[in-house]
Amino acid sequence: RLGRGTSGIVLFARRREAFAEVSQAWSRGEVLKSYRTLASGVPAADELDIDVPIGRVPHPLLKTIHAAVSKNDGSGKPARSHVRVLERRDGCALMDVRIFTGRPHQIRIHLAAAGHPLVGDTLYGEGGIPRAGCQALPGDAGYYLHNALLGFSHPITKEWIEITCFPPPILRTGRSGVST
């Protein structure tokens, strides 16, 4: 399932047995999920590993939403993302993000927690929490996030399958700037 503002691959199963098998593989972390995004700021490192837990925090309109939480408070679930910078642009960076877990809004939260909120994301600010005084909702679009690669073992044949989806123009390499 993709968030409302996310483009790219969505996987459907035609048979209940196939759905159950792929769902179990997903839960075991056996599905490769890679996204392309445009994040604010220009990271110094070419790669980042982010393992900030994700849990519920207060929200003025919805009571609670998912966000980064402290490892010490024990309320969040483990989440892990690996980020590779593809291109540094004027004030932002084009990135590939592989997620090893699938928490709600994980990429948006993790990159914001690392100090690089997604360009156009009105909800998550630095620290991976809702921006101060924010009235934005999790489904609000405007950010750039694309599910570019999905890899999994076929539920019947067990053959490894990788599905790719070409990103929209703003998320392709070779662009020198960004218009938001």
SELO-298928 format. One record per atom (N, C-alpha, C): residue in three letters; x, y, z; residue number from 1; atom name. Coordinates in nm, 3 decimals, always signed. Example, Ala and Ser with C-alpha at 12.3 -4.5 7.8 and 13.67 -1.06 7.14 Angstrom:
<pts>
PT  rovo     east    north       up  tornu  kolse
PT   Ala   +1.319   -0.569   +0.780      1      N
PT   Ala   +1.230   -0.450   +0.780      1     CA
PT   Ala   +1.320   -0.330   +0.780      1      C
PT   Ser   +1.285   -0.225   +0.708      2      N
PT   Ser   +1.367   -0.106   +0.714      2     CA
PT   Ser   +1.290   +0.003   +0.787      2      C
</pts>
This chain:
<pts>
PT  rovo     east    north       up  tornu  kolse
PT   Arg   +0.085   -0.118   +0.000      1      N
PT   Arg   +0.000   +0.000   +0.000      1     CA
PT   Arg   +0.089   +0.123   +0.000      1      C
PT   Leu   +0.056   +0.219   -0.086      2      N
PT   Leu   +0.132   +0.343   -0.094      2     CA
PT   Leu   +0.051   +0.457   -0.033      2      C
PT   Gly   +0.122   +0.553   +0.026      3      N
PT   Gly   +0.056   +0.673   +0.074      3     CA
PT   Gly   -0.002   +0.751   -0.043      3      C
PT   Arg   -0.099   +0.835   -0.015      4      N
PT   Arg   -0.169   +0.911   -0.119      4     CA
PT   Arg   -0.073   +0.992   -0.206      4      C
PT   Gly   +0.034   +1.046   -0.149      5      N
PT   Gly   +0.127   +1.128   -0.225      5     CA
PT   Gly   +0.242   +1.051   -0.289      5      C
PT   Thr   +0.240   +0.918   -0.278      6      N
PT   Thr   +0.349   +0.837   -0.330      6     CA
PT   Thr   +0.310   +0.772   -0.461      6      C
PT   Ser   +0.400   +0.778   -0.560      7      N
PT   Ser   +0.375   +0.714   -0.688      7     CA
PT   Ser   +0.454   +0.583   -0.696      7      C
PT   Gly   +0.431   +0.507   -0.800      8      N
PT   Gly   +0.511   +0.387   -0.823      8     CA
PT   Gly   +0.434   +0.257   -0.814      8      C
PT   Ile   +0.504   +0.154   -0.773      9      N
PT   Ile   +0.458   +0.016   -0.778      9     CA
PT   Ile   +0.360   -0.015   -0.665      9      C
PT   Val   +0.252   -0.082   -0.702     10      N
PT   Val   +0.158   -0.140   -0.607     10     CA
PT   Val   +0.142   -0.285   -0.649     10      C
PT   Leu   +0.156   -0.377   -0.556     11      N
PT   Leu   +0.146   -0.519   -0.585     11     CA
PT   Leu   +0.009   -0.571   -0.544     11      C
PT   Phe   -0.056   -0.642   -0.636     12      N
PT   Phe   -0.185   -0.704   -0.609     12     CA
PT   Phe   -0.171   -0.854   -0.625     12      C
PT   Ala   -0.244   -0.931   -0.546     13      N
PT   Ala   -0.249   -1.077   -0.560     13     CA
PT   Ala   -0.387   -1.115   -0.612     13      C
PT   Arg   -0.389   -1.209   -0.705     14      N
PT   Arg   -0.518   -1.254   -0.760     14     CA
PT   Arg   -0.576   -1.371   -0.681     14      C
PT   Arg   -0.491   -1.440   -0.605     15      N
PT   Arg   -0.540   -1.555   -0.528     15     CA
PT   Arg   -0.505   -1.536   -0.381     15      C
PT   Arg   -0.595   -1.582   -0.295     16      N
PT   Arg   -0.578   -1.569   -0.151     16     CA
PT   Arg   -0.448   -1.633   -0.103     16      C
PT   Glu   -0.411   -1.748   -0.158     17      N
PT   Glu   -0.290   -1.819   -0.118     17     CA
PT   Glu   -0.166   -1.737   -0.153     17      C
PT   Ala   -0.166   -1.676   -0.271     18      N
PT   Ala   -0.053   -1.592   -0.312     18     CA
PT   Ala   -0.042   -1.470   -0.221     18      C
PT   Phe   -0.156   -1.411   -0.189     19      N
PT   Phe   -0.157   -1.296   -0.099     19     CA
PT   Phe   -0.097   -1.334   +0.037     19      C
PT   Ala   -0.139   -1.449   +0.090     20      N
PT   Ala   -0.089   -1.493   +0.222     20     CA
PT   Ala   +0.061   -1.516   +0.218     20      C
PT   Glu   +0.111   -1.578   +0.113     21      N
PT   Glu   +0.254   -1.607   +0.102     21     CA
PT   Glu   +0.337   -1.479   +0.093     21      C
PT   Val   +0.294   -1.385   +0.008     22      N
PT   Val   +0.368   -1.259   -0.007     22     CA
PT   Val   +0.358   -1.176   +0.122     22      C
PT   Ser   +0.244   -1.177   +0.186     23      N
PT   Ser   +0.227   -1.105   +0.312     23     CA
PT   Ser   +0.321   -1.158   +0.420     23      C
PT   Gln   +0.337   -1.289   +0.426     24      N
PT   Gln   +0.429   -1.349   +0.523     24     CA
PT   Gln   +0.573   -1.311   +0.491     24      C
PT   Ala   +0.609   -1.314   +0.362     25      N
PT   Ala   +0.744   -1.274   +0.322     25     CA
PT   Ala   +0.768   -1.128   +0.359     25      C
PT   Trp   +0.666   -1.044   +0.340     26      N
PT   Trp   +0.675   -0.902   +0.376     26     CA
PT   Trp   +0.704   -0.888   +0.525     26      C
PT   Ser   +0.630   -0.964   +0.607     27      N
PT   Ser   +0.648   -0.958   +0.752     27     CA
PT   Ser   +0.785   -1.007   +0.796     27      C
PT   Arg   +0.841   -1.103   +0.723     28      N
PT   Arg   +0.973   -1.158   +0.756     28     CA
PT   Arg   +1.087   -1.072   +0.702     28      C
PT   Gly   +1.054   -0.964   +0.633     29      N
PT   Gly   +1.156   -0.875   +0.577     29     CA
PT   Gly   +1.224   -0.930   +0.454     29      C
PT   Glu   +1.156   -1.017   +0.381     30      N
PT   Glu   +1.213   -1.081   +0.263     30     CA
PT   Glu   +1.176   -1.012   +0.133     30      C
PT   Val   +1.108   -0.899   +0.141     31      N
PT   Val   +1.068   -0.823   +0.022     31     CA
PT   Val   +1.158   -0.701   +0.010     31      C
PT   Leu   +1.217   -0.683   -0.106     32      N
PT   Leu   +1.304   -0.569   -0.134     32     CA
PT   Leu   +1.216   -0.450   -0.173     32      C
PT   Lys   +1.230   -0.338   -0.099     33      N
PT   Lys   +1.150   -0.218   -0.124     33     CA
PT   Lys   +1.244   -0.099   -0.136     33      C
PT   Ser   +1.249   -0.040   -0.254     34      N
PT   Ser   +1.338   +0.073   -0.276     34     CA
PT   Ser   +1.260   +0.189   -0.337     34      C
PT   Tyr   +1.282   +0.306   -0.280     35      N
PT   Tyr   +1.209   +0.426   -0.320     35     CA
PT   Tyr   +1.306   +0.533   -0.367     35      C
PT   Arg   +1.256   +0.624   -0.449     36      N
PT   Arg   +1.331   +0.741   -0.494     36     CA
PT   Arg   +1.261   +0.862   -0.435     36      C
PT   Thr   +1.339   +0.956   -0.384     37      N
PT   Thr   +1.280   +1.075   -0.323     37     CA
PT   Thr   +1.370   +1.196   -0.339     37      C
PT   Leu   +1.314   +1.311   -0.315     38      N
PT   Leu   +1.387   +1.436   -0.315     38     CA
PT   Leu   +1.375   +1.494   -0.175     38      C
PT   Ala   +1.489   +1.509   -0.108     39      N
PT   Ala   +1.490   +1.555   +0.031     39     CA
PT   Ala   +1.559   +1.690   +0.041     39      C
PT   Ser   +1.516   +1.767   +0.138     40      N
PT   Ser   +1.575   +1.900   +0.158     40     CA
PT   Ser   +1.712   +1.888   +0.224     40      C
PT   Gly   +1.795   +1.986   +0.198     41      N
PT   Gly   +1.930   +1.984   +0.251     41     CA
PT   Gly   +2.022   +1.896   +0.168     41      C
PT   Val   +2.149   +1.913   +0.189     42      N
PT   Val   +2.249   +1.837   +0.113     42     CA
PT   Val   +2.335   +1.759   +0.213     42      C
PT   Pro   +2.313   +1.628   +0.225     43      N
PT   Pro   +2.391   +1.550   +0.320     43     CA
PT   Pro   +2.539   +1.547   +0.285     43      C
PT   Ala   +2.624   +1.546   +0.386     44      N
PT   Ala   +2.768   +1.537   +0.364     44     CA
PT   Ala   +2.808   +1.396   +0.321     44      C
PT   Ala   +2.742   +1.295   +0.379     45      N
PT   Ala   +2.775   +1.156   +0.349     45     CA
PT   Ala   +2.699   +1.108   +0.225     45      C
PT   Asp   +2.757   +1.011   +0.155     46      N
PT   Asp   +2.692   +0.952   +0.038     46     CA
PT   Asp   +2.588   +0.848   +0.076     46      C
PT   Glu   +2.601   +0.792   +0.196     47      N
PT   Glu   +2.506   +0.691   +0.244     47     CA
PT   Glu   +2.475   +0.715   +0.391     47      C
PT   Leu   +2.352   +0.682   +0.428     48      N
PT   Leu   +2.307   +0.696   +0.567     48     CA
PT   Leu   +2.229   +0.572   +0.607     48      C
PT   Asp   +2.250   +0.524   +0.727     49      N
PT   Asp   +2.166   +0.420   +0.786     49     CA
PT   Asp   +2.086   +0.486   +0.896     49      C
PT   Ile   +1.955   +0.467   +0.891     50      N
PT   Ile   +1.866   +0.531   +0.989     50     CA
PT   Ile   +1.787   +0.420   +1.059     50      C
PT   Asp   +1.790   +0.421   +1.193     51      N
PT   Asp   +1.717   +0.319   +1.268     51     CA
PT   Asp   +1.636   +0.380   +1.382     51      C
PT   Val   +1.571   +0.488   +1.353     52      N
PT   Val   +1.488   +0.558   +1.452     52     CA
PT   Val   +1.354   +0.484   +1.467     52      C
PT   Pro   +1.314   +0.450   +1.591     53      N
PT   Pro   +1.184   +0.385   +1.611     53     CA
PT   Pro   +1.069   +0.478   +1.570     53      C
PT   Ile   +0.959   +0.417   +1.529     54      N
PT   Ile   +0.840   +0.493   +1.488     54     CA
PT   Ile   +0.724   +0.450   +1.577     54      C
PT   Gly   +0.658   +0.550   +1.633     55      N
PT   Gly   +0.543   +0.525   +1.720     55     CA
PT   Gly   +0.441   +0.636   +1.707     55      C
PT   Arg   +0.346   +0.635   +1.795     56      N
PT   Arg   +0.237   +0.734   +1.794     56     CA
PT   Arg   +0.274   +0.856   +1.878     56      C
PT   Val   +0.243   +0.974   +1.822     57      N
PT   Val   +0.261   +1.100   +1.895     57     CA
PT   Val   +0.133   +1.182   +1.881     57      C
PT   Pro   +0.110   +1.278   +1.971     58      N
PT   Pro   -0.012   +1.359   +1.963     58     CA
PT   Pro   -0.019   +1.442   +1.834     58      C
PT   His   -0.141   +1.459   +1.785     59      N
PT   His   -0.168   +1.543   +1.668     59     CA
PT   His   -0.296   +1.622   +1.696     59      C
PT   Pro   -0.299   +1.753   +1.664     60      N
PT   Pro   -0.414   +1.836   +1.701     60     CA
PT   Pro   -0.545   +1.798   +1.635     60      C
PT   Leu   -0.541   +1.738   +1.516     61      N
PT   Leu   -0.666   +1.705   +1.446     61     CA
PT   Leu   -0.704   +1.557   +1.455     61      C
PT   Leu   -0.606   +1.470   +1.463     62      N
PT   Leu   -0.633   +1.326   +1.458     62     CA
PT   Leu   -0.610   +1.253   +1.590     62      C
PT   Lys   -0.581   +1.320   +1.694     63      N
PT   Lys   -0.542   +1.267   +1.823     63     CA
PT   Lys   -0.397   +1.219   +1.821     63      C
PT   Thr   -0.366   +1.120   +1.735     64      N
PT   Thr   -0.228   +1.072   +1.724     64     CA
PT   Thr   -0.193   +1.042   +1.578     64      C
PT   Ile   -0.063   +1.049   +1.547     65      N
PT   Ile   -0.011   +1.005   +1.417     65     CA
PT   Ile   +0.124   +0.938   +1.441     65      C
PT   His   +0.172   +0.871   +1.339     66      N
PT   His   +0.304   +0.808   +1.347     66     CA
PT   His   +0.413   +0.914   +1.332     66      C
PT   Ala   +0.521   +0.896   +1.408     67      N
PT   Ala   +0.635   +0.988   +1.403     67     CA
PT   Ala   +0.754   +0.920   +1.471     67      C
PT   Ala   +0.867   +0.987   +1.465     68      N
PT   Ala   +0.987   +0.937   +1.533     68     CA
PT   Ala   +0.967   +0.946   +1.683     68      C
PT   Val   +1.012   +0.844   +1.754     69      N
PT   Val   +1.007   +0.845   +1.900     69     CA
PT   Val   +1.143   +0.803   +1.953     69      C
PT   Ser   +1.169   +0.836   +2.076     70      N
PT   Ser   +1.296   +0.805   +2.140     70     CA
PT   Ser   +1.311   +0.654   +2.158     70      C
PT   Lys   +1.432   +0.606   +2.138     71      N
PT   Lys   +1.460   +0.464   +2.162     71     CA
PT   Lys   +1.441   +0.430   +2.309     71      C
PT   Asn   +1.456   +0.529   +2.396     72      N
PT   Asn   +1.449   +0.506   +2.540     72     CA
PT   Asn   +1.307   +0.494   +2.594     72      C
PT   Asp   +1.208   +0.550   +2.523     73      N
PT   Asp   +1.074   +0.548   +2.583     73     CA
PT   Asp   +0.998   +0.418   +2.558     73      C
PT   Gly   +1.045   +0.334   +2.466     74      N
PT   Gly   +0.987   +0.202   +2.445     74     CA
PT   Gly   +0.852   +0.200   +2.377     74      C
PT   Ser   +0.799   +0.315   +2.334     75      N
PT   Ser   +0.666   +0.316   +2.273     75     CA
PT   Ser   +0.668   +0.290   +2.122     75      C
PT   Gly   +0.784   +0.300   +2.060     76      N
PT   Gly   +0.790   +0.285   +1.915     76     CA
PT   Gly   +0.829   +0.146   +1.871     76      C
PT   Lys   +0.806   +0.120   +1.743     77      N
PT   Lys   +0.847   -0.006   +1.683     77     CA
PT   Lys   +0.977   +0.016   +1.607     77      C
PT   Pro   +1.064   -0.085   +1.603     78      N
PT   Pro   +1.189   -0.070   +1.530     78     CA
PT   Pro   +1.163   -0.041   +1.383     78      C
PT   Ala   +1.248   +0.041   +1.324     79      N
PT   Ala   +1.237   +0.074   +1.182     79     CA
PT   Ala   +1.378   +0.099   +1.130     79      C
PT   Arg   +1.405   +0.050   +1.010     80      N
PT   Arg   +1.540   +0.067   +0.953     80     CA
PT   Arg   +1.531   +0.104   +0.807     80      C
PT   Ser   +1.607   +0.206   +0.769     81      N
PT   Ser   +1.616   +0.252   +0.630     81     CA
PT   Ser   +1.763   +0.273   +0.594     81      C
PT   His   +1.796   +0.247   +0.468     82      N
PT   His   +1.930   +0.277   +0.416     82     CA
PT   His   +1.913   +0.376   +0.301     82      C
PT   Val   +1.987   +0.487   +0.310     83      N
PT   Val   +1.975   +0.596   +0.213     83     CA
PT   Val   +2.104   +0.608   +0.133     83      C
PT   Arg   +2.088   +0.622   +0.002     84      N
PT   Arg   +2.204   +0.645   -0.084     84     CA
PT   Arg   +2.177   +0.773   -0.163     84      C
PT   Val   +2.268   +0.870   -0.152     85      N
PT   Val   +2.254   +0.997   -0.224     85     CA
PT   Val   +2.297   +0.973   -0.369     85      C
PT   Leu   +2.207   +1.005   -0.462     86      N
PT   Leu   +2.234   +0.989   -0.604     86     CA
PT   Leu   +2.288   +1.116   -0.667     86      C
PT   Glu   +2.234   +1.228   -0.618     87      N
PT   Glu   +2.268   +1.357   -0.680     87     CA
PT   Glu   +2.243   +1.469   -0.580     87      C
PT   Arg   +2.339   +1.558   -0.570     88      N
PT   Arg   +2.322   +1.677   -0.486     88     CA
PT   Arg   +2.278   +1.791   -0.576     88      C
PT   Arg   +2.172   +1.857   -0.536     89      N
PT   Arg   +2.117   +1.968   -0.614     89     CA
PT   Arg   +2.122   +2.094   -0.529     89      C
PT   Asp   +2.069   +2.202   -0.582     90      N
PT   Asp   +2.067   +2.329   -0.511     90     CA
PT   Asp   +1.972   +2.321   -0.392     90      C
PT   Gly   +2.027   +2.299   -0.272     91      N
PT   Gly   +1.948   +2.296   -0.149     91     CA
PT   Gly   +1.875   +2.166   -0.123     91      C
PT   Cys   +1.894   +2.064   -0.206     92      N
PT   Cys   +1.826   +1.937   -0.185     92     CA
PT   Cys   +1.909   +1.823   -0.243     92      C
PT   Ala   +1.861   +1.701   -0.223     93      N
PT   Ala   +1.934   +1.585   -0.272     93     CA
PT   Ala   +1.837   +1.479   -0.323     93      C
PT   Leu   +1.873   +1.420   -0.436     94      N
PT   Leu   +1.799   +1.307   -0.491     94     CA
PT   Leu   +1.854   +1.181   -0.425     94      C
PT   Met   +1.765   +1.097   -0.374     95      N
PT   Met   +1.808   +0.982   -0.295     95     CA
PT   Met   +1.732   +0.856   -0.332     95      C
PT   Asp   +1.800   +0.742   -0.319     96      N
PT   Asp   +1.734   +0.612   -0.318     96     CA
PT   Asp   +1.727   +0.568   -0.173     96      C
PT   Val   +1.611   +0.518   -0.132     97      N
PT   Val   +1.592   +0.474   +0.006     97     CA
PT   Val   +1.540   +0.331   +0.006     97      C
PT   Arg   +1.615   +0.243   +0.068     98      N
PT   Arg   +1.570   +0.105   +0.085     98     CA
PT   Arg   +1.518   +0.091   +0.227     98      C
PT   Ile   +1.395   +0.041   +0.238     99      N
PT   Ile   +1.340   +0.021   +0.371     99     CA
PT   Ile   +1.338   -0.129   +0.402     99      C
PT   Phe   +1.383   -0.162   +0.523    100      N
PT   Phe   +1.389   -0.301   +0.566    100     CA
PT   Phe   +1.267   -0.337   +0.651    100      C
PT   Thr   +1.199   -0.235   +0.699    101      N
PT   Thr   +1.073   -0.252   +0.771    101     CA
PT   Thr   +0.971   -0.170   +0.693    101      C
PT   Gly   +0.848   -0.175   +0.730    102      N
PT   Gly   +0.747   -0.102   +0.656    102     CA
PT   Gly   +0.652   -0.028   +0.747    102      C
PT   Arg   +0.707   +0.058   +0.828    103      N
PT   Arg   +0.623   +0.136   +0.920    103     CA
PT   Arg   +0.552   +0.247   +0.843    103      C
PT   Pro   +0.436   +0.291   +0.892    104      N
PT   Pro   +0.365   +0.401   +0.825    104     CA
PT   Pro   +0.453   +0.525   +0.815    104      C
PT   His   +0.460   +0.582   +0.697    105      N
PT   His   +0.533   +0.706   +0.669    105     CA
PT   His   +0.682   +0.695   +0.701    105      C
PT   Gln   +0.735   +0.573   +0.696    106      N
PT   Gln   +0.873   +0.549   +0.741    106     CA
PT   Gln   +0.975   +0.637   +0.671    106      C
PT   Ile   +0.969   +0.649   +0.541    107      N
PT   Ile   +1.071   +0.728   +0.469    107     CA
PT   Ile   +1.058   +0.875   +0.506    107      C
PT   Arg   +0.937   +0.925   +0.508    108      N
PT   Arg   +0.917   +1.066   +0.545    108     CA
PT   Arg   +0.970   +1.093   +0.685    108      C
PT   Ile   +0.940   +1.005   +0.778    109      N
PT   Ile   +0.982   +1.022   +0.918    109     CA
PT   Ile   +1.133   +1.006   +0.930    109      C
PT   His   +1.189   +0.903   +0.870    110      N
PT   His   +1.332   +0.877   +0.884    110     CA
PT   His   +1.418   +0.988   +0.824    110      C
PT   Leu   +1.384   +1.032   +0.705    111      N
PT   Leu   +1.466   +1.138   +0.645    111     CA
PT   Leu   +1.451   +1.268   +0.724    111      C
PT   Ala   +1.331   +1.297   +0.772    112      N
PT   Ala   +1.315   +1.417   +0.856    112     CA
PT   Ala   +1.394   +1.402   +0.985    112      C
PT   Ala   +1.394   +1.281   +1.044    113      N
PT   Ala   +1.470   +1.258   +1.167    113     CA
PT   Ala   +1.619   +1.276   +1.144    113      C
PT   Ala   +1.665   +1.247   +1.022    114      N
PT   Ala   +1.807   +1.263   +0.986    114     CA
PT   Ala   +1.839   +1.407   +0.946    114      C
PT   Gly   +1.739   +1.496   +0.952    115      N
PT   Gly   +1.762   +1.636   +0.918    115     CA
PT   Gly   +1.737   +1.671   +0.773    115      C
PT   His   +1.669   +1.579   +0.701    116      N
PT   His   +1.644   +1.601   +0.558    116     CA
PT   His   +1.499   +1.568   +0.523    116      C
PT   Pro   +1.403   +1.651   +0.571    117      N
PT   Pro   +1.262   +1.625   +0.537    117     CA
PT   Pro   +1.243   +1.626   +0.385    117      C
PT   Leu   +1.143   +1.552   +0.339    118      N
PT   Leu   +1.115   +1.548   +0.196    118     CA
PT   Leu   +1.075   +1.687   +0.147    118      C
PT   Val   +1.124   +1.723   +0.031    119      N
PT   Val   +1.084   +1.849   -0.031    119     CA
PT   Val   +0.932   +1.846   -0.050    119      C
PT   Gly   +0.863   +1.947   -0.002    120      N
PT   Gly   +0.718   +1.956   -0.017    120     CA
PT   Gly   +0.636   +1.889   +0.092    120      C
PT   Asp   +0.700   +1.823   +0.188    121      N
PT   Asp   +0.626   +1.757   +0.296    121     CA
PT   Asp   +0.589   +1.862   +0.400    121      C
PT   Thr   +0.460   +1.886   +0.414    122      N
PT   Thr   +0.413   +1.988   +0.508    122     CA
PT   Thr   +0.392   +1.933   +0.649    122      C
PT   Leu   +0.401   +1.801   +0.666    123      N
PT   Leu   +0.374   +1.741   +0.795    123     CA
PT   Leu   +0.500   +1.718   +0.879    123      C
PT   Tyr   +0.597   +1.644   +0.826    124      N
PT   Tyr   +0.713   +1.604   +0.906    124     CA
PT   Tyr   +0.829   +1.701   +0.888    124      C
PT   Gly   +0.875   +1.754   +1.001    125      N
PT   Gly   +0.990   +1.844   +1.001    125     CA
PT   Gly   +1.110   +1.775   +1.064    125      C
PT   Glu   +1.215   +1.852   +1.080    126      N
PT   Glu   +1.338   +1.797   +1.137    126     CA
PT   Glu   +1.308   +1.729   +1.270    126      C
PT   Gly   +1.371   +1.616   +1.290    127      N
PT   Gly   +1.346   +1.535   +1.408    127     CA
PT   Gly   +1.248   +1.422   +1.381    127      C
PT   Gly   +1.180   +1.428   +1.264    128      N
PT   Gly   +1.085   +1.323   +1.229    128     CA
PT   Gly   +0.953   +1.332   +1.301    128      C
PT   Ile   +0.920   +1.452   +1.347    129      N
PT   Ile   +0.795   +1.475   +1.418    129     CA
PT   Ile   +0.716   +1.583   +1.344    129      C
PT   Pro   +0.586   +1.594   +1.375    130      N
PT   Pro   +0.507   +1.698   +1.307    130     CA
PT   Pro   +0.565   +1.837   +1.332    130      C
PT   Arg   +0.562   +1.919   +1.230    131      N
PT   Arg   +0.612   +2.057   +1.241    131     CA
PT   Arg   +0.531   +2.132   +1.347    131      C
PT   Ala   +0.594   +2.223   +1.417    132      N
PT   Ala   +0.528   +2.301   +1.522    132     CA
PT   Ala   +0.407   +2.375   +1.465    132      C
PT   Gly   +0.295   +2.367   +1.535    133      N
PT   Gly   +0.173   +2.435   +1.494    133     CA
PT   Gly   +0.111   +2.378   +1.367    133      C
PT   Cys   +0.153   +2.262   +1.327    134      N
PT   Cys   +0.113   +2.201   +1.201    134     CA
PT   Cys   -0.032   +2.155   +1.203    134      C
PT   Gln   -0.104   +2.187   +1.097    135      N
PT   Gln   -0.241   +2.138   +1.079    135     CA
PT   Gln   -0.246   +2.038   +0.963    135      C
PT   Ala   -0.130   +2.002   +0.907    136      N
PT   Ala   -0.124   +1.908   +0.795    136     CA
PT   Ala   -0.163   +1.768   +0.842    136      C
PT   Leu   -0.210   +1.688   +0.746    137      N
PT   Leu   -0.250   +1.551   +0.773    137     CA
PT   Leu   -0.156   +1.454   +0.701    137      C
PT   Pro   -0.146   +1.330   +0.748    138      N
PT   Pro   -0.055   +1.234   +0.684    138     CA
PT   Pro   -0.083   +1.213   +0.536    138      C
PT   Gly   -0.206   +1.224   +0.492    139      N
PT   Gly   -0.241   +1.202   +0.352    139     CA
PT   Gly   -0.218   +1.321   +0.262    139      C
PT   Asp   -0.180   +1.435   +0.319    140      N
PT   Asp   -0.155   +1.552   +0.235    140     CA
PT   Asp   -0.038   +1.525   +0.143    140      C
PT   Ala   -0.057   +1.553   +0.016    141      N
PT   Ala   +0.047   +1.528   -0.084    141     CA
PT   Ala   +0.135   +1.653   -0.098    141      C
PT   Gly   +0.220   +1.653   -0.199    142      N
PT   Gly   +0.306   +1.768   -0.224    142     CA
PT   Gly   +0.453   +1.732   -0.216    142      C
PT   Tyr   +0.485   +1.619   -0.156    143      N
PT   Tyr   +0.624   +1.574   -0.147    143     CA
PT   Tyr   +0.655   +1.483   -0.267    143      C
PT   Tyr   +0.782   +1.453   -0.285    144      N
PT   Tyr   +0.827   +1.370   -0.397    144     CA
PT   Tyr   +0.876   +1.237   -0.344    144      C
PT   Leu   +0.798   +1.132   -0.365    145      N
PT   Leu   +0.832   +0.997   -0.320    145     CA
PT   Leu   +0.776   +0.897   -0.419    145      C
PT   His   +0.861   +0.805   -0.462    146      N
PT   His   +0.824   +0.711   -0.568    146     CA
PT   His   +0.875   +0.571   -0.535    146      C
PT   Asn   +0.787   +0.471   -0.536    147      N
PT   Asn   +0.827   +0.332   -0.516    147     CA
PT   Asn   +0.884   +0.281   -0.648    147      C
PT   Ala   +1.017   +0.274   -0.657    148      N
PT   Ala   +1.086   +0.246   -0.783    148     CA
PT   Ala   +1.118   +0.099   -0.804    148      C
PT   Leu   +1.130   +0.021   -0.696    149      N
PT   Leu   +1.172   -0.119   -0.710    149     CA
PT   Leu   +1.106   -0.204   -0.602    149      C
PT   Leu   +1.052   -0.317   -0.644    150      N
PT   Leu   +0.993   -0.413   -0.552    150     CA
PT   Leu   +1.045   -0.551   -0.593    150      C
PT   Gly   +1.110   -0.620   -0.501    151      N
PT   Gly   +1.162   -0.754   -0.529    151     CA
PT   Gly   +1.107   -0.853   -0.429    151      C
PT   Phe   +1.070   -0.972   -0.479    152      N
PT   Phe   +1.012   -1.074   -0.392    152     CA
PT   Phe   +1.022   -1.211   -0.458    152      C
PT   Ser   +1.008   -1.313   -0.378    153      N
PT   Ser   +1.006   -1.449   -0.427    153     CA
PT   Ser   +0.863   -1.482   -0.471    153      C
PT   His   +0.849   -1.531   -0.596    154      N
PT   His   +0.715   -1.565   -0.647    154     CA
PT   His   +0.650   -1.666   -0.552    154      C
PT   Pro   +0.524   -1.643   -0.513    155      N
PT   Pro   +0.461   -1.728   -0.413    155     CA
PT   Pro   +0.445   -1.875   -0.455    155      C
PT   Ile   +0.444   -1.903   -0.585    156      N
PT   Ile   +0.428   -2.041   -0.630    156     CA
PT   Ile   +0.561   -2.099   -0.677    156      C
PT   Thr   +0.629   -2.032   -0.771    157      N
PT   Thr   +0.751   -2.087   -0.831    157     CA
PT   Thr   +0.876   -2.061   -0.747    157      C
PT   Lys   +0.868   -1.967   -0.653    158      N
PT   Lys   +0.980   -1.924   -0.569    158     CA
PT   Lys   +1.089   -1.852   -0.648    158      C
PT   Glu   +1.065   -1.823   -0.774    159      N
PT   Glu   +1.160   -1.746   -0.856    159     CA
PT   Glu   +1.164   -1.602   -0.805    159      C
PT   Trp   +1.287   -1.543   -0.798    160      N
PT   Trp   +1.302   -1.405   -0.755    160     CA
PT   Trp   +1.253   -1.312   -0.866    160      C
PT   Ile   +1.166   -1.221   -0.830    161      N
PT   Ile   +1.108   -1.126   -0.925    161     CA
PT   Ile   +1.140   -0.985   -0.879    161      C
PT   Glu   +1.184   -0.901   -0.971    162      N
PT   Glu   +1.202   -0.759   -0.941    162     CA
PT   Glu   +1.119   -0.678   -1.039    162      C
PT   Ile   +1.036   -0.593   -0.983    163      N
PT   Ile   +0.952   -0.503   -1.063    163     CA
PT   Ile   +1.007   -0.363   -1.046    163      C
PT   Thr   +1.026   -0.293   -1.156    164      N
PT   Thr   +1.074   -0.156   -1.149    164     CA
PT   Thr   +0.973   -0.063   -1.213    164      C
PT   Cys   +0.975   +0.060   -1.169    165      N
PT   Cys   +0.887   +0.163   -1.223    165     CA
PT   Cys   +0.969   +0.290   -1.239    165      C
PT   Phe   +0.979   +0.338   -1.362    166      N
PT   Phe   +1.058   +0.457   -1.393    166     CA
PT   Phe   +1.001   +0.577   -1.318    166      C
PT   Pro   +1.086   +0.655   -1.251    167      N
PT   Pro   +1.036   +0.767   -1.170    167     CA
PT   Pro   +0.991   +0.886   -1.256    167      C
PT   Pro   +0.911   +0.973   -1.198    168      N
PT   Pro   +0.871   +1.095   -1.269    168     CA
PT   Pro   +0.994   +1.184   -1.294    168      C
PT   Pro   +0.985   +1.278   -1.388    169      N
PT   Pro   +1.102   +1.358   -1.428    169     CA
PT   Pro   +1.179   +1.422   -1.313    169      C
PT   Ile   +1.113   +1.476   -1.214    170      N
PT   Ile   +1.184   +1.545   -1.107    170     CA
PT   Ile   +1.269   +1.450   -1.023    170      C
PT   Leu   +1.239   +1.320   -1.029    171      N
PT   Leu   +1.312   +1.221   -0.951    171     CA
PT   Leu   +1.412   +1.141   -1.036    171      C
PT   Arg   +1.445   +1.194   -1.151    172      N
PT   Arg   +1.545   +1.129   -1.236    172     CA
PT   Arg   +1.679   +1.200   -1.221    172      C
PT   Thr   +1.785   +1.126   -1.237    173      N
PT   Thr   +1.918   +1.188   -1.230    173     CA
PT   Thr   +1.940   +1.275   -1.353    173      C
PT   Gly   +2.031   +1.371   -1.338    174      N
PT   Gly   +2.064   +1.458   -1.450    174     CA
PT   Gly   +1.996   +1.593   -1.448    174      C
PT   Arg   +1.908   +1.617   -1.351    175      N
PT   Arg   +1.845   +1.748   -1.338    175     CA
PT   Arg   +1.932   +1.835   -1.250    175      C
PT   Ser   +1.951   +1.956   -1.286    176      N
PT   Ser   +2.040   +2.041   -1.207    176     CA
PT   Ser   +1.967   +2.117   -1.096    176      C
PT   Gly   +1.841   +2.133   -1.107    177      N
PT   Gly   +1.768   +2.211   -1.007    177     CA
PT   Gly   +1.634   +2.148   -0.976    177      C
PT   Val   +1.557   +2.216   -0.897    178      N
PT   Val   +1.425   +2.167   -0.859    178     CA
PT   Val   +1.329   +2.286   -0.855    178      C
PT   Ser   +1.209   +2.262   -0.901    179      N
PT   Ser   +1.106   +2.367   -0.887    179     CA
PT   Ser   +0.998   +2.310   -0.797    179      C
PT   Thr   +0.971   +2.379   -0.689    180      N
PT   Thr   +0.871   +2.328   -0.594    180     CA
PT   Thr   +0.752   +2.420   -0.589    180      C
</pts>
